[in-house]
Amino acid sequence: VQLQASGGGLVQAGGSLRLSCEIPRSIFSVVDMGWYRQAPGKQRELVATMFRIGRTNYADSVKGRFAISRDNAKNTVYLEMNDLTPEDTAVYYCKAEYGHYEYWGRGTQVTVSS
């Protein structure tokens, strides 16, 4: 199962980006979805999660700035990122999880300049 993530880029501090991740329709309705990020020299960390029942969870560092959402018609999960700071610079990954199964997308680079 291959997830397709997109939407990264270079943005100035204070700017916004929206990441998208298309999840195969065959599993979209049963998976929990999440966004992770990995900055250079750091471990991958959870950014936001949307459980299949709709509940969301965010890392403290992004609360109030980032929002995860889903479009069932497009089988896509989004990460809306606002008020970006250089500390948000990382490779962002989407993940779909169901039971013991985990599916990861290829990362998309987000670079925030000061």
ChimeraX commands (.cxc) that place a marker at each C-alpha (Angstrom):
marker #1 position 0.00,0.00,0.00 radius 0.5
marker #1 position 1.53,3.29,-1.08 radius 0.5
marker #1 position 0.52,6.62,0.33 radius 0.5
marker #1 position 1.09,9.76,-1.71 radius 0.5
marker #1 position 2.02,12.88,0.25 radius 0.5
marker #1 position 2.46,16.29,-1.32 radius 0.5
marker #1 position 2.35,20.00,-0.60 radius 0.5
marker #1 position 5.69,20.72,1.00 radius 0.5
marker #1 position 7.88,23.61,0.00 radius 0.5
marker #1 position 9.76,26.68,1.10 radius 0.5
marker #1 position 7.88,29.33,3.03 radius 0.5
marker #1 position 8.78,32.33,5.14 radius 0.5
marker #1 position 8.19,32.39,8.86 radius 0.5
marker #1 position 4.59,33.23,9.58 radius 0.5
marker #1 position 3.41,31.65,6.36 radius 0.5
marker #1 position 1.17,28.70,5.69 radius 0.5
marker #1 position 1.24,25.42,3.82 radius 0.5
marker #1 position -1.21,22.60,3.34 radius 0.5
marker #1 position 0.02,19.06,3.04 radius 0.5
marker #1 position -2.06,16.37,1.39 radius 0.5
marker #1 position -1.88,12.62,1.59 radius 0.5
marker #1 position -3.94,10.35,-0.57 radius 0.5
marker #1 position -4.78,7.03,1.04 radius 0.5
marker #1 position -6.08,4.11,-0.98 radius 0.5
marker #1 position -9.83,4.03,-0.93 radius 0.5
marker #1 position -9.78,0.37,0.02 radius 0.5
marker #1 position -8.49,1.23,3.51 radius 0.5
marker #1 position -9.43,4.88,3.93 radius 0.5
marker #1 position -12.51,4.28,6.04 radius 0.5
marker #1 position -10.85,1.92,8.50 radius 0.5
marker #1 position -7.52,3.54,9.26 radius 0.5
marker #1 position -6.33,6.04,11.78 radius 0.5
marker #1 position -4.34,8.73,10.00 radius 0.5
marker #1 position -1.44,10.79,11.15 radius 0.5
marker #1 position 1.24,13.22,10.22 radius 0.5
marker #1 position 4.78,12.91,11.51 radius 0.5
marker #1 position 7.90,14.93,10.94 radius 0.5
marker #1 position 11.61,14.44,11.20 radius 0.5
marker #1 position 14.04,17.31,11.43 radius 0.5
marker #1 position 17.76,16.85,10.69 radius 0.5
marker #1 position 19.48,15.09,13.57 radius 0.5
marker #1 position 16.22,14.45,15.40 radius 0.5
marker #1 position 13.87,11.55,15.83 radius 0.5
marker #1 position 10.64,11.33,13.94 radius 0.5
marker #1 position 7.84,12.81,15.99 radius 0.5
marker #1 position 4.09,12.79,15.90 radius 0.5
marker #1 position 2.52,16.03,14.70 radius 0.5
marker #1 position -1.17,15.24,14.46 radius 0.5
marker #1 position -3.51,12.28,14.40 radius 0.5
marker #1 position -7.06,11.80,13.23 radius 0.5
marker #1 position -8.65,8.61,14.44 radius 0.5
marker #1 position -11.21,6.97,12.19 radius 0.5
marker #1 position -13.95,7.99,14.60 radius 0.5
marker #1 position -12.97,11.61,13.98 radius 0.5
marker #1 position -11.15,12.47,17.17 radius 0.5
marker #1 position -7.95,14.43,16.69 radius 0.5
marker #1 position -4.74,14.78,18.65 radius 0.5
marker #1 position -1.88,17.25,18.27 radius 0.5
marker #1 position 1.65,17.70,19.51 radius 0.5
marker #1 position 1.86,20.57,21.96 radius 0.5
marker #1 position 4.26,22.40,19.68 radius 0.5
marker #1 position 1.65,22.72,16.91 radius 0.5
marker #1 position -1.59,23.14,18.84 radius 0.5
marker #1 position -3.50,26.16,17.64 radius 0.5
marker #1 position -1.41,26.42,14.47 radius 0.5
marker #1 position -1.89,23.11,12.65 radius 0.5
marker #1 position -5.10,21.33,11.77 radius 0.5
marker #1 position -5.61,17.81,10.46 radius 0.5
marker #1 position -8.67,17.06,8.39 radius 0.5
marker #1 position -9.98,14.54,5.92 radius 0.5
marker #1 position -11.98,14.53,2.72 radius 0.5
marker #1 position -13.80,11.24,2.40 radius 0.5
marker #1 position -14.77,11.87,-1.21 radius 0.5
marker #1 position -11.14,12.29,-2.18 radius 0.5
marker #1 position -9.78,9.72,0.29 radius 0.5
marker #1 position -7.28,12.33,1.35 radius 0.5
marker #1 position -6.02,13.57,4.69 radius 0.5
marker #1 position -4.71,17.10,5.02 radius 0.5
marker #1 position -2.45,18.99,7.37 radius 0.5
marker #1 position -3.09,22.70,7.35 radius 0.5
marker #1 position -0.08,24.49,8.81 radius 0.5
marker #1 position -0.28,28.14,9.81 radius 0.5
marker #1 position 2.07,30.59,11.51 radius 0.5
marker #1 position 5.02,28.46,10.54 radius 0.5
marker #1 position 8.35,28.93,12.28 radius 0.5
marker #1 position 11.86,27.73,11.37 radius 0.5
marker #1 position 11.41,25.06,14.06 radius 0.5
marker #1 position 8.76,23.47,11.85 radius 0.5
marker #1 position 11.36,22.72,9.19 radius 0.5
marker #1 position 11.39,18.97,8.64 radius 0.5
marker #1 position 10.43,16.18,6.33 radius 0.5
marker #1 position 6.76,15.46,6.90 radius 0.5
marker #1 position 5.31,11.98,6.54 radius 0.5
marker #1 position 1.77,10.72,6.51 radius 0.5
marker #1 position 0.83,7.44,8.08 radius 0.5
marker #1 position -2.20,5.20,8.00 radius 0.5
marker #1 position -2.65,2.60,10.69 radius 0.5
marker #1 position -5.05,-0.26,11.10 radius 0.5
marker #1 position -4.53,-2.89,13.73 radius 0.5
marker #1 position -1.02,-4.24,13.32 radius 0.5
marker #1 position -0.59,-2.64,9.93 radius 0.5
marker #1 position 1.19,0.65,9.29 radius 0.5
marker #1 position 1.47,2.36,5.95 radius 0.5
marker #1 position 3.78,5.29,5.37 radius 0.5
marker #1 position 3.99,7.82,2.61 radius 0.5
marker #1 position 7.17,9.21,1.16 radius 0.5
marker #1 position 8.12,12.35,2.97 radius 0.5
marker #1 position 7.60,15.86,1.75 radius 0.5
marker #1 position 10.07,18.57,2.71 radius 0.5
marker #1 position 8.88,21.66,4.53 radius 0.5
marker #1 position 11.42,24.44,4.94 radius 0.5
marker #1 position 10.61,27.61,6.85 radius 0.5
marker #1 position 12.99,30.51,6.45 radius 0.5
marker #1 position 13.41,33.18,9.10 radius 0.5
marker link #1:1,2 radius 0.2
marker link #1:2,3 radius 0.2
marker link #1:3,4 radius 0.2
marker link #1:4,5 radius 0.2
marker link #1:5,6 radius 0.2
marker link #1:6,7 radius 0.2
marker link #1:7,8 radius 0.2
marker link #1:8,9 radius 0.2
marker link #1:9,10 radius 0.2
marker link #1:10,11 radius 0.2
marker link #1:11,12 radius 0.2
marker link #1:12,13 radius 0.2
marker link #1:13,14 radius 0.2
marker link #1:14,15 radius 0.2
marker link #1:15,16 radius 0.2
marker link #1:16,17 radius 0.2
marker link #1:17,18 radius 0.2
marker link #1:18,19 radius 0.2
marker link #1:19,20 radius 0.2
marker link #1:20,21 radius 0.2
marker link #1:21,22 radius 0.2
marker link #1:22,23 radius 0.2
marker link #1:23,24 radius 0.2
marker link #1:24,25 radius 0.2
marker link #1:25,26 radius 0.2
marker link #1:26,27 radius 0.2
marker link #1:27,28 radius 0.2
marker link #1:28,29 radius 0.2
marker link #1:29,30 radius 0.2
marker link #1:30,31 radius 0.2
marker link #1:31,32 radius 0.2
marker link #1:32,33 radius 0.2
marker link #1:33,34 radius 0.2
marker link #1:34,35 radius 0.2
marker link #1:35,36 radius 0.2
marker link #1:36,37 radius 0.2
marker link #1:37,38 radius 0.2
marker link #1:38,39 radius 0.2
marker link #1:39,40 radius 0.2
marker link #1:40,41 radius 0.2
marker link #1:41,42 radius 0.2
marker link #1:42,43 radius 0.2
marker link #1:43,44 radius 0.2
marker link #1:44,45 radius 0.2
marker link #1:45,46 radius 0.2
marker link #1:46,47 radius 0.2
marker link #1:47,48 radius 0.2
marker link #1:48,49 radius 0.2
marker link #1:49,50 radius 0.2
marker link #1:50,51 radius 0.2
marker link #1:51,52 radius 0.2
marker link #1:52,53 radius 0.2
marker link #1:53,54 radius 0.2
marker link #1:54,55 radius 0.2
marker link #1:55,56 radius 0.2
marker link #1:56,57 radius 0.2
marker link #1:57,58 radius 0.2
marker link #1:58,59 radius 0.2
marker link #1:59,60 radius 0.2
marker link #1:60,61 radius 0.2
marker link #1:61,62 radius 0.2
marker link #1:62,63 radius 0.2
marker link #1:63,64 radius 0.2
marker link #1:64,65 radius 0.2
marker link #1:65,66 radius 0.2
marker link #1:66,67 radius 0.2
marker link #1:67,68 radius 0.2
marker link #1:68,69 radius 0.2
marker link #1:69,70 radius 0.2
marker link #1:70,71 radius 0.2
marker link #1:71,72 radius 0.2
marker link #1:72,73 radius 0.2
marker link #1:73,74 radius 0.2
marker link #1:74,75 radius 0.2
marker link #1:75,76 radius 0.2
marker link #1:76,77 radius 0.2
marker link #1:77,78 radius 0.2
marker link #1:78,79 radius 0.2
marker link #1:79,80 radius 0.2
marker link #1:80,81 radius 0.2
marker link #1:81,82 radius 0.2
marker link #1:82,83 radius 0.2
marker link #1:83,84 radius 0.2
marker link #1:84,85 radius 0.2
marker link #1:85,86 radius 0.2
marker link #1:86,87 radius 0.2
marker link #1:87,88 radius 0.2
marker link #1:88,89 radius 0.2
marker link #1:89,90 radius 0.2
marker link #1:90,91 radius 0.2
marker link #1:91,92 radius 0.2
marker link #1:92,93 radius 0.2
marker link #1:93,94 radius 0.2
marker link #1:94,95 radius 0.2
marker link #1:95,96 radius 0.2
marker link #1:96,97 radius 0.2
marker link #1:97,98 radius 0.2
marker link #1:98,99 radius 0.2
marker link #1:99,100 radius 0.2
marker link #1:100,101 radius 0.2
marker link #1:101,102 radius 0.2
marker link #1:102,103 radius 0.2
marker link #1:103,104 radius 0.2
marker link #1:104,105 radius 0.2
marker link #1:105,106 radius 0.2
marker link #1:106,107 radius 0.2
marker link #1:107,108 radius 0.2
marker link #1:108,109 radius 0.2
marker link #1:109,110 radius 0.2
marker link #1:110,111 radius 0.2
marker link #1:111,112 radius 0.2
marker link #1:112,113 radius 0.2
marker link #1:113,114 radius 0.2
view
